[in-house]
Amino acid sequence: MEFQNKQRIQSFLILLKLVAVFMIGSIVMHLIVMFLDYFLLTGPIYLNLRENFSDSMFSIAMLPMMGAYGLFSIVTYSMWARMKKALLLAQAEEIKSEKVEAVLKSMQRITGMLAEHIATHNAEIMNWVEFRKLNGRPVSEKIEKPCNKIANALHSLSEISFIFPYSKNRPYDVAEIEKILQNKLSRRTAGKAALS
């Protein structure tokens, strides 16, 4: 019920706005054209603006012309409103795209720093684990599992940072980037758990 009332009020306000645009546009344009005719035409013109302004400007014969000016004003206003809406929508899309681009660039820098520091040390630990396994020595799962999780997390982050921005499935929203990363981390963790 409240939604219908809001919709009725909004429709009434739009109608009121269109009527105002019609009236003001027709009067203003009509006055401009009539004054231009009066001052620019050198031939005979039968307007007596000094003695009878209102009858000269707003006679019955002028109503169709004023109606045409009013319709022209409504069309112009409608086109302007649509153009403004399209421009605001395009601007919002551009801002959203710039945010996503900034997040992806930041992720690439962060991933590069993480790879430089964390991945190097994690690789050393994983090499040590593999070396011990090859020599038949036992390796604690408390070391091996976290190393694999770190490697998987870095792999997921690298994939989203360096592969996704240039693929067909490029994320167009910051929340979408977070969701993709969370899904990849969850799948990799679940996949590794299933293999264990």
ABEGO torsion letter per residue (X at the ends): XAAAAAAAAAAAAAAAAAAAAAAAAAAAAAAAAAAAAAAABABBBBBBAAABAAAAAABAAAAAAAAAAAAAAAAAAAAAAAAAAAAAAAAAAAAAAAAAAAAAAAAAAAAAAAAAAAAAAAAAAAAAAAAAAAAGBBBBAAAAAAAAAAAAAAAAAAAAAAAAAABAABBABAAAAAAAAAAAAAAAAAAAAAAX
